[in-house]
């Protein structure tokens, strides 16, 4: 048992920094000294009362740090390794995991009740259990996770940047490289320029998309997105984005990456792709229902769901980390603000305001 410091969410918007007990890792688990954790909209949803993980809970699912203890039978990481904690727990045993699709793991929903994959908890306060979030809970000084979600990364990448590879950056990058298969010269649009959307722009720029269009309602974000490689930007609060996209491309894009979950934006994305084009939607389970005109499918358009970038984490996370280390993937541009753990509430309030791309809690 180890004493740790963690941000405990008691009820919506009720955070406190407390000392908790963290049980030692079981076989197949590792303990990580957390150095940075990105503040994701999925955390924010629970912070404001959406999603279903029970209270009290320690949020955080976009962590990075150093392994400081391992359970029995752990072989992929060792004490002292720098790791990224991938967002989606997976079992390695179900049909989807065995065929190489761990993002679709049949047992992933087990963690929705606030536990790790085995249905138990490692966090407690005065003998009473405290719930986990996405099998991770990295808004804390330390956390215990399943071995397979702790992915070793090379030295030389600052932890705030590395943490983004746990969820937001890889979800956007993987949407382009895995869920879709963008080729050089493909016309692409990204709707929504937050952390996932900005990462999709980075991925599309790496893939050679042309033109590369970004759509948002905040001019500040659009100006920033131009520095990531967007060739055109559209403020959809001022201009009909579908008309603008068709004018830029002469008929529509091959791929539209929808990163807002807003029904009206999903509809715009469908209208913006050309016949035979693909909409890649990174939706959240708490989003409102949307309707798509059946006529969209008579022109061969497709809508594909993007779950965690369709990643194989042990392959893709190190790949993106190497690109970042080489300078070809400027993850540092996505970190708009850093906060200490006791400033987590302020980081969530910044998300309320819609400012910045990605806040990161740092503990170095």
DRENDO-1510 file (C-alpha; in Angstrom, 1 decimal, always signed):
<recs>
REC; n; res; u; v; w
REC; 1; UNK; +0.0; +0.0; +0.0 .
REC; 2; UNK; +1.3; +3.5; -1.0 .
REC; 3; UNK; +0.1; +6.9; +0.1 .
REC; 4; UNK; -0.6; +9.1; -2.9 .
REC; 5; UNK; -2.0; +12.6; -3.6 .
REC; 6; UNK; -5.0; +12.7; -5.9 .
REC; 7; UNK; -7.7; +15.0; -7.1 .
REC; 8; UNK; -11.0; +13.4; -5.9 .
REC; 9; UNK; -14.3; +14.4; -7.5 .
REC; 10; UNK; -17.0; +14.0; -4.9 .
REC; 11; UNK; -19.9; +15.4; -7.0 .
REC; 12; UNK; -20.2; +17.5; -10.1 .
REC; 13; UNK; -17.7; +20.4; -9.9 .
REC; 14; UNK; -16.7; +19.4; -6.3 .
REC; 15; UNK; -12.9; +18.6; -6.4 .
REC; 16; UNK; -10.5; +18.2; -3.5 .
REC; 17; UNK; -6.9; +17.3; -3.3 .
REC; 18; UNK; -6.5; +14.5; -0.8 .
REC; 19; UNK; -4.2; +11.7; +0.4 .
REC; 20; UNK; -5.4; +8.3; -0.7 .
REC; 21; UNK; -4.2; +4.7; -0.3 .
REC; 22; UNK; -3.1; +3.0; -3.5 .
REC; 23; UNK; -2.8; -0.8; -3.4 .
REC; 24; UNK; +0.2; -2.4; -4.8 .
REC; 25; UNK; +0.0; -3.7; -8.4 .
REC; 26; UNK; -1.3; -7.2; -8.9 .
REC; 27; UNK; +0.1; -9.7; -11.5 .
REC; 28; UNK; +0.0; -8.1; -14.9 .
REC; 29; UNK; -0.2; -4.6; -13.5 .
REC; 30; UNK; +2.2; -1.7; -13.1 .
REC; 31; UNK; +2.4; +1.4; -10.8 .
REC; 32; UNK; +3.4; +4.6; -12.5 .
REC; 33; UNK; +4.8; +7.8; -11.0 .
REC; 34; UNK; +2.7; +10.3; -13.0 .
REC; 35; UNK; +4.5; +13.3; -14.4 .
REC; 36; UNK; +1.8; +14.8; -16.7 .
REC; 37; UNK; -1.8; +14.2; -17.6 .
REC; 38; UNK; -3.8; +15.9; -20.4 .
REC; 39; UNK; -7.2; +17.5; -19.5 .
REC; 40; UNK; -9.6; +15.9; -21.9 .
REC; 41; UNK; -13.3; +16.6; -22.7 .
REC; 42; UNK; -14.1; +13.1; -21.5 .
REC; 43; UNK; -12.8; +14.1; -18.0 .
REC; 44; UNK; -14.8; +17.3; -18.3 .
REC; 45; UNK; -18.0; +15.4; -19.0 .
REC; 46; UNK; -17.7; +13.6; -15.7 .
REC; 47; UNK; -16.6; +16.8; -13.9 .
REC; 48; UNK; -19.9; +18.5; -14.9 .
REC; 49; UNK; -22.1; +15.5; -14.2 .
REC; 50; UNK; -22.3; +13.6; -17.5 .
REC; 51; UNK; -21.2; +10.0; -18.1 .
REC; 52; UNK; -21.8; +7.1; -15.7 .
REC; 53; UNK; -18.7; +6.4; -13.6 .
REC; 54; UNK; -19.8; +6.6; -9.9 .
REC; 55; UNK; -18.6; +9.1; -7.3 .
REC; 56; UNK; -16.2; +9.6; -5.6 .
REC; 57; UNK; -13.8; +9.2; -8.5 .
REC; 58; UNK; -10.3; +10.2; -9.4 .
REC; 59; UNK; -10.4; +11.3; -13.0 .
REC; 60; UNK; -7.5; +11.4; -15.6 .
REC; 61; UNK; -7.0; +9.1; -18.5 .
REC; 62; UNK; -4.3; +10.8; -20.6 .
REC; 63; UNK; -1.2; +10.2; -18.4 .
REC; 64; UNK; +2.5; +9.8; -18.8 .
REC; 65; UNK; +5.2; +9.1; -16.3 .
REC; 66; UNK; +7.8; +6.6; -15.0 .
REC; 67; UNK; +7.2; +3.0; -14.0 .
REC; 68; UNK; +8.2; +2.6; -10.3 .
REC; 69; UNK; +6.8; -0.8; -9.5 .
REC; 70; UNK; +5.6; -3.9; -11.4 .
REC; 71; UNK; +3.5; -6.9; -10.5 .
REC; 72; UNK; +4.3; -10.5; -11.3 .
REC; 73; UNK; +4.4; -11.7; -14.9 .
REC; 74; UNK; +5.0; -8.2; -16.3 .
REC; 75; UNK; +7.3; -8.4; -19.3 .
REC; 76; UNK; +6.8; -5.4; -21.5 .
REC; 77; UNK; +7.9; -2.6; -19.2 .
REC; 78; UNK; +10.4; -2.3; -16.3 .
REC; 79; UNK; +11.0; +0.0; -13.3 .
REC; 80; UNK; +12.4; +3.2; -14.7 .
REC; 81; UNK; +10.8; +3.1; -18.1 .
REC; 82; UNK; +9.1; +6.2; -19.4 .
REC; 83; UNK; +5.5; +5.3; -20.4 .
REC; 84; UNK; +2.4; +6.8; -21.9 .
REC; 85; UNK; -0.9; +5.5; -20.4 .
REC; 86; UNK; -3.3; +4.7; -23.3 .
REC; 87; UNK; -6.9; +5.6; -22.8 .
REC; 88; UNK; -8.7; +2.4; -23.6 .
REC; 89; UNK; -8.2; -0.6; -21.3 .
REC; 90; UNK; -8.2; -3.9; -23.2 .
REC; 91; UNK; -8.0; -7.5; -22.2 .
REC; 92; UNK; -5.7; -9.1; -24.8 .
REC; 93; UNK; -8.0; -12.2; -24.9 .
REC; 94; UNK; -11.3; -11.4; -26.6 .
REC; 95; UNK; -11.9; -11.8; -30.3 .
REC; 96; UNK; -11.2; -8.1; -31.1 .
REC; 97; UNK; -8.0; -8.0; -29.1 .
REC; 98; UNK; -6.7; -11.2; -30.7 .
REC; 99; UNK; -7.3; -9.9; -34.2 .
REC; 100; UNK; -5.4; -6.7; -33.5 .
REC; 101; UNK; -8.3; -4.3; -32.7 .
REC; 102; UNK; -7.8; -3.6; -29.0 .
REC; 103; UNK; -9.8; -0.4; -29.3 .
REC; 104; UNK; -12.9; -2.6; -29.8 .
REC; 105; UNK; -12.2; -4.8; -26.8 .
REC; 106; UNK; -15.3; -6.7; -25.8 .
REC; 107; UNK; -14.5; -6.3; -22.1 .
REC; 108; UNK; -13.6; -2.6; -22.0 .
REC; 109; UNK; -17.0; -1.7; -20.6 .
REC; 110; UNK; -16.0; -3.4; -17.3 .
REC; 111; UNK; -14.3; -0.2; -16.2 .
REC; 112; UNK; -17.4; +2.0; -16.5 .
REC; 113; UNK; -18.3; +1.0; -13.0 .
REC; 114; UNK; -15.2; +2.7; -11.6 .
REC; 115; UNK; -12.9; -0.4; -11.5 .
REC; 116; UNK; -9.9; -1.8; -13.2 .
REC; 117; UNK; -10.4; -4.5; -15.8 .
REC; 118; UNK; -10.6; -7.3; -13.2 .
REC; 119; UNK; -13.6; -5.6; -11.5 .
REC; 120; UNK; -11.7; -4.4; -8.4 .
REC; 121; UNK; -10.3; -1.1; -7.2 .
REC; 122; UNK; -6.8; -0.1; -6.0 .
REC; 123; UNK; -7.8; +3.3; -4.6 .
REC; 124; UNK; -9.3; +3.8; -1.1 .
REC; 125; UNK; -9.8; +6.5; +1.5 .
REC; 126; UNK; -9.9; +5.6; +5.2 .
REC; 127; UNK; -10.8; +2.0; +4.1 .
REC; 128; UNK; -13.6; +3.0; +1.7 .
REC; 129; UNK; -13.1; +2.4; -2.0 .
REC; 130; UNK; -12.6; +5.3; -4.4 .
REC; 131; UNK; -13.5; +4.8; -8.0 .
REC; 132; UNK; -11.1; +4.7; -11.0 .
REC; 133; UNK; -11.7; +6.4; -14.4 .
REC; 134; UNK; -11.0; +4.5; -17.6 .
REC; 135; UNK; -8.9; +2.1; -15.6 .
REC; 136; UNK; -6.3; +4.8; -15.0 .
REC; 137; UNK; -7.1; +7.8; -12.7 .
REC; 138; UNK; -4.0; +9.7; -13.5 .
REC; 139; UNK; -4.9; +13.0; -11.9 .
REC; 140; UNK; -2.8; +11.8; -9.0 .
REC; 141; UNK; +0.8; +11.4; -8.0 .
REC; 142; UNK; +0.7; +7.7; -8.8 .
REC; 143; UNK; -1.7; +5.2; -10.4 .
REC; 144; UNK; -1.9; +1.5; -11.0 .
REC; 145; UNK; -2.8; +0.3; -14.5 .
REC; 146; UNK; -2.9; -2.9; -16.6 .
REC; 147; UNK; +0.5; -3.6; -18.1 .
REC; 148; UNK; -0.8; -3.4; -21.7 .
REC; 149; UNK; -2.0; +0.2; -21.3 .
REC; 150; UNK; +1.4; +1.4; -20.2 .
REC; 151; UNK; +3.4; +1.9; -23.4 .
REC; 152; UNK; +7.1; +2.5; -23.3 .
REC; 153; UNK; +8.3; +5.6; -25.2 .
REC; 154; UNK; +11.8; +6.8; -26.0 .
REC; 155; UNK; +13.7; +9.3; -23.9 .
REC; 156; UNK; +13.8; +12.9; -25.0 .
REC; 157; UNK; +10.1; +13.7; -25.2 .
REC; 158; UNK; +8.8; +16.0; -22.4 .
REC; 159; UNK; +6.1; +14.4; -20.4 .
REC; 160; UNK; +3.4; +17.1; -21.1 .
REC; 161; UNK; +3.7; +16.4; -24.8 .
REC; 162; UNK; +4.0; +12.7; -24.3 .
REC; 163; UNK; +0.8; +12.6; -22.3 .
REC; 164; UNK; -1.2; +13.8; -25.3 .
REC; 165; UNK; -0.4; +10.4; -26.9 .
REC; 166; UNK; -2.6; +8.8; -24.3 .
REC; 167; UNK; -5.8; +10.0; -25.9 .
REC; 168; UNK; -6.4; +13.3; -27.6 .
REC; 169; UNK; -3.4; +13.4; -30.0 .
REC; 170; UNK; -3.6; +9.7; -30.9 .
REC; 171; UNK; -7.3; +9.9; -31.4 .
REC; 172; UNK; -6.9; +12.6; -34.0 .
REC; 173; UNK; -3.7; +11.3; -35.6 .
REC; 174; UNK; -5.1; +7.7; -35.7 .
REC; 175; UNK; -8.4; +9.0; -37.3 .
REC; 176; UNK; -6.3; +10.0; -40.3 .
REC; 177; UNK; -3.7; +7.2; -40.5 .
REC; 178; UNK; -5.7; +4.2; -39.2 .
REC; 179; UNK; -9.5; +4.8; -39.2 .
REC; 180; UNK; -9.2; +6.5; -42.6 .
REC; 181; UNK; -6.4; +6.1; -45.0 .
REC; 182; UNK; -5.6; +9.6; -46.3 .
REC; 183; UNK; -3.3; +9.7; -49.3 .
REC; 184; UNK; -1.2; +12.5; -50.7 .
REC; 185; UNK; -3.3; +15.0; -52.5 .
REC; 186; UNK; -6.6; +14.0; -50.9 .
REC; 187; UNK; -8.8; +17.0; -50.1 .
REC; 188; UNK; -9.6; +16.9; -46.4 .
REC; 189; UNK; -11.7; +19.0; -43.9 .
REC; 190; UNK; -11.6; +18.9; -40.1 .
REC; 191; UNK; -14.6; +20.1; -38.2 .
REC; 192; UNK; -13.7; +21.3; -34.7 .
REC; 193; UNK; -10.2; +22.5; -33.7 .
REC; 194; UNK; -9.9; +21.3; -30.1 .
REC; 195; UNK; -7.3; +18.7; -29.1 .
REC; 196; UNK; -8.6; +15.9; -31.3 .
REC; 197; UNK; -9.3; +18.2; -34.3 .
REC; 198; UNK; -5.9; +19.9; -34.1 .
REC; 199; UNK; -4.2; +16.5; -34.0 .
REC; 200; UNK; -6.2; +15.4; -37.0 .
REC; 201; UNK; -4.9; +18.4; -38.8 .
REC; 202; UNK; -1.4; +17.4; -37.9 .
REC; 203; UNK; -2.0; +13.9; -39.1 .
REC; 204; UNK; -3.6; +15.1; -42.4 .
REC; 205; UNK; -0.6; +17.4; -43.0 .
REC; 206; UNK; +1.8; +14.5; -42.4 .
REC; 207; UNK; -0.3; +12.4; -44.9 .
REC; 208; UNK; +0.0; +15.1; -47.6 .
REC; 209; UNK; -3.7; +16.2; -47.7 .
REC; 210; UNK; -4.3; +19.1; -50.1 .
REC; 211; UNK; -6.3; +21.2; -49.6 .
REC; 212; UNK; -6.5; +20.8; -45.9 .
REC; 213; UNK; -9.4; +22.8; -44.5 .
REC; 214; UNK; -10.2; +23.5; -40.8 .
REC; 215; UNK; -13.6; +24.6; -39.6 .
REC; 216; UNK; -14.4; +26.1; -36.2 .
REC; 217; UNK; -16.3; +29.1; -34.6 .
REC; 218; UNK; -13.3; +30.6; -32.8 .
REC; 219; UNK; -11.0; +32.8; -34.8 .
REC; 220; UNK; -8.2; +32.3; -32.3 .
REC; 221; UNK; -8.3; +28.5; -32.8 .
REC; 222; UNK; -8.4; +28.9; -36.6 .
REC; 223; UNK; -5.4; +31.2; -36.6 .
REC; 224; UNK; -3.5; +28.6; -34.5 .
REC; 225; UNK; -4.6; +25.8; -36.8 .
REC; 226; UNK; -2.9; +27.5; -39.7 .
REC; 227; UNK; +0.4; +27.0; -38.0 .
REC; 228; UNK; -0.2; +23.3; -37.9 .
REC; 229; UNK; -0.6; +23.0; -41.7 .
REC; 230; UNK; -4.2; +24.0; -42.6 .
REC; 231; UNK; -4.2; +25.5; -46.1 .
REC; 232; UNK; -7.7; +27.1; -45.5 .
REC; 233; UNK; -9.8; +28.0; -42.5 .
REC; 234; UNK; -13.6; +28.6; -42.3 .
REC; 235; UNK; -15.4; +30.3; -39.4 .
REC; 236; UNK; -18.7; +28.4; -39.5 .
REC; 237; UNK; -20.3; +31.0; -37.3 .
REC; 238; UNK; -19.9; +33.6; -40.0 .
REC; 239; UNK; -19.8; +31.5; -43.3 .
REC; 240; UNK; -21.8; +28.5; -44.6 .
REC; 241; UNK; -19.0; +25.9; -44.2 .
REC; 242; UNK; -20.4; +23.5; -46.8 .
REC; 243; UNK; -20.6; +26.2; -49.4 .
REC; 244; UNK; -17.1; +27.4; -48.6 .
REC; 245; UNK; -15.7; +23.8; -48.7 .
REC; 246; UNK; -17.3; +23.1; -52.1 .
REC; 247; UNK; -15.9; +26.4; -53.5 .
REC; 248; UNK; -12.4; +25.6; -52.2 .
REC; 249; UNK; -12.4; +22.0; -53.5 .
REC; 250; UNK; -14.6; +22.4; -56.6 .
REC; 251; UNK; -17.0; +19.7; -55.4 .
REC; 252; UNK; -16.3; +18.4; -51.9 .
REC; 253; UNK; -13.6; +16.6; -49.9 .
REC; 254; UNK; -12.6; +13.0; -49.9 .
REC; 255; UNK; -12.5; +12.9; -46.1 .
REC; 256; UNK; -14.3; +14.9; -43.4 .
REC; 257; UNK; -13.1; +14.5; -39.8 .
REC; 258; UNK; -15.9; +15.5; -37.5 .
REC; 259; UNK; -14.6; +16.2; -34.0 .
REC; 260; UNK; -17.4; +18.0; -32.2 .
REC; 261; UNK; -20.3; +15.4; -31.8 .
REC; 262; UNK; -22.8; +18.2; -32.5 .
REC; 263; UNK; -25.6; +16.9; -34.7 .
REC; 264; UNK; -25.6; +20.0; -37.0 .
REC; 265; UNK; -21.9; +19.6; -37.6 .
REC; 266; UNK; -22.2; +15.9; -38.4 .
REC; 267; UNK; -24.8; +16.9; -41.0 .
REC; 268; UNK; -22.4; +19.5; -42.4 .
REC; 269; UNK; -19.6; +17.0; -42.6 .
REC; 270; UNK; -21.8; +14.6; -44.6 .
REC; 271; UNK; -22.8; +17.4; -47.0 .
REC; 272; UNK; -19.2; +18.4; -47.4 .
REC; 273; UNK; -17.8; +15.1; -48.7 .
REC; 274; UNK; -18.0; +14.3; -52.4 .
REC; 275; UNK; -19.8; +11.2; -53.8 .
REC; 276; UNK; -17.9; +8.2; -52.4 .
REC; 277; UNK; -16.4; +10.3; -49.7 .
REC; 278; UNK; -16.0; +9.3; -46.0 .
REC; 279; UNK; -17.0; +11.1; -42.8 .
REC; 280; UNK; -14.9; +10.0; -39.8 .
REC; 281; UNK; -16.8; +10.8; -36.7 .
REC; 282; UNK; -15.1; +11.0; -33.3 .
REC; 283; UNK; -18.3; +10.9; -31.2 .
REC; 284; UNK; -18.9; +10.7; -27.5 .
REC; 285; UNK; -21.5; +8.5; -26.0 .
REC; 286; UNK; -23.2; +11.4; -24.2 .
REC; 287; UNK; -23.7; +13.3; -27.5 .
REC; 288; UNK; -27.2; +14.0; -28.8 .
REC; 289; UNK; -28.8; +11.9; -31.5 .
REC; 290; UNK; -28.3; +13.1; -35.1 .
REC; 291; UNK; -30.1; +12.3; -38.4 .
REC; 292; UNK; -28.6; +11.7; -41.8 .
REC; 293; UNK; -30.6; +12.0; -45.0 .
REC; 294; UNK; -30.8; +8.6; -46.7 .
REC; 295; UNK; -29.9; +10.3; -50.0 .
REC; 296; UNK; -26.3; +10.6; -48.7 .
REC; 297; UNK; -25.9; +6.9; -49.0 .
REC; 298; UNK; -27.2; +6.7; -52.5 .
REC; 299; UNK; -24.1; +8.7; -53.6 .
REC; 300; UNK; -21.8; +6.2; -51.9 .
REC; 301; UNK; -20.9; +8.3; -48.9 .
REC; 302; UNK; -19.8; +6.5; -45.7 .
REC; 303; UNK; -19.8; +7.4; -42.1 .
REC; 304; UNK; -17.2; +5.7; -40.0 .
REC; 305; UNK; -16.8; +5.8; -36.2 .
REC; 306; UNK; -13.4; +6.6; -34.8 .
REC; 307; UNK; -12.6; +5.0; -31.5 .
REC; 308; UNK; -9.3; +6.1; -30.0 .
REC; 309; UNK; -7.8; +6.4; -33.4 .
REC; 310; UNK; -8.2; +2.7; -34.1 .
REC; 311; UNK; -4.8; +2.3; -32.4 .
REC; 312; UNK; -2.7; -0.7; -31.7 .
REC; 313; UNK; -1.1; +1.2; -28.8 .
REC; 314; UNK; +2.2; -0.8; -28.6 .
REC; 315; UNK; +2.8; +0.0; -32.3 .
REC; 316; UNK; +1.3; +3.4; -32.9 .
REC; 317; UNK; +2.1; +5.3; -29.6 .
REC; 318; UNK; +5.9; +4.7; -30.1 .
REC; 319; UNK; +5.6; +5.5; -33.8 .
REC; 320; UNK; +4.0; +8.9; -33.0 .
REC; 321; UNK; +6.5; +9.4; -30.2 .
REC; 322; UNK; +9.4; +8.9; -32.6 .
REC; 323; UNK; +7.9; +11.4; -35.1 .
REC; 324; UNK; +7.6; +13.9; -32.2 .
REC; 325; UNK; +11.2; +13.3; -31.2 .
REC; 326; UNK; +12.4; +13.9; -34.7 .
REC; 327; UNK; +10.5; +17.2; -35.0 .
REC; 328; UNK; +8.1; +16.0; -37.7 .
REC; 329; UNK; +5.1; +15.9; -35.2 .
REC; 330; UNK; +5.1; +19.2; -33.2 .
REC; 331; UNK; +3.1; +18.0; -30.2 .
REC; 332; UNK; +4.4; +20.9; -28.1 .
REC; 333; UNK; +2.2; +23.2; -30.1 .
REC; 334; UNK; -0.9; +21.5; -28.8 .
REC; 335; UNK; -0.1; +22.2; -25.1 .
REC; 336; UNK; -1.8; +25.5; -24.6 .
REC; 337; UNK; -1.5; +25.7; -20.8 .
REC; 338; UNK; +0.0; +23.8; -18.0 .
REC; 339; UNK; -1.4; +23.5; -14.5 .
REC; 340; UNK; -0.5; +22.0; -11.1 .
REC; 341; UNK; -2.7; +19.3; -9.7 .
REC; 342; UNK; -4.4; +21.7; -7.3 .
REC; 343; UNK; -5.3; +23.8; -10.3 .
REC; 344; UNK; -7.3; +21.1; -12.0 .
REC; 345; UNK; -10.6; +22.9; -11.4 .
REC; 346; UNK; -9.2; +26.0; -13.2 .
REC; 347; UNK; -8.2; +23.7; -16.1 .
REC; 348; UNK; -11.8; +22.4; -16.3 .
REC; 349; UNK; -13.2; +26.0; -16.1 .
REC; 350; UNK; -11.0; +26.9; -19.1 .
REC; 351; UNK; -12.7; +24.1; -21.0 .
REC; 352; UNK; -16.0; +25.7; -20.1 .
REC; 353; UNK; -14.8; +28.9; -21.8 .
REC; 354; UNK; -13.7; +27.0; -24.9 .
REC; 355; UNK; -10.2; +28.5; -24.7 .
REC; 356; UNK; -7.0; +26.8; -25.7 .
REC; 357; UNK; -6.3; +23.5; -27.3 .
REC; 358; UNK; -5.1; +21.2; -24.5 .
REC; 359; UNK; -4.4; +22.0; -20.9 .
REC; 360; UNK; -2.0; +19.6; -19.1 .
REC; 361; UNK; -1.5; +18.9; -15.4 .
REC; 362; UNK; +2.2; +18.6; -14.7 .
REC; 363; UNK; +3.9; +17.1; -11.6 .
REC; 364; UNK; +7.6; +17.2; -12.5 .
</recs>
